[in-house]
Amino acid sequence: IGDSYNGIPPRPDIVRMLLEAGADPNAGLRGGRPVLMVAVWGDYLEVVRVLVNSADVNARVLARRQDSSGSYNIESTVWIESVRGGTYDIVRSLLEAGADIDARDGYHGWTALMYAAEGGHFPIVDMLVKAGADVRIQDSNSESAVSIAREKGFGEIADYLETVQDIQGGGELETWVDALDGNGHTPLTKAARAADGT
């Protein structure tokens, strides 16, 4: 499919030809990683677009994480890892191919929305919300996408998600849609400002 480490460009044409010849799109490579996972991690958008029509976008995978105590593996999904990667068009491709929007990882039960909030990927957060991601979901530590965004310093994302959370919790749209915050901003202007980084 390509090898960014060795300067080999991705070849979606060859991937397509192999699939047409009967190659298994869910076959694992070294370490058991599905080909789609390798394409996602390599940021190979055109290869992802070829594979999503036949590969399992919700396949379970082992993913490496790193924190202050060292590195470790967790059970995740191709879908969640695509969101962690932060490439909007790859995430959209997997979502359109039937990704389980509220799937959870096997470590703390984080969803794709939580990872998008942690990474500060506002356009992906917005896409997930519009596609129906449940903002109210909490992980095994009772953290939500709102609290994760706030903890990571992404206040605009947290504010946006709090507004959505109010709606998903049964709040009335009319009561907050034009409400002004302390700086004279509505939820719409805050979301627009967050999207362009101002």
Secondary structure, 3 states (H helix, E strand, C coil): CCEHHHCECCCHHHHHHHHHCCCCCCCECHHHCEHHHHHHHCCCHHHHHHHCCCCCCCCEEEEEEEECCEEEEEEEEHHHHHHHHCCHHHHHHHHHCCCCCCCECCCCCCEHHHHHHHHCCHHHHHHHHHCCCCCCCCCCCCCCHHHHHHHCCCHHHHHHHHHHHHHHCCCCHHHHCCCCCCCCCCHHHHHHHHHCCC
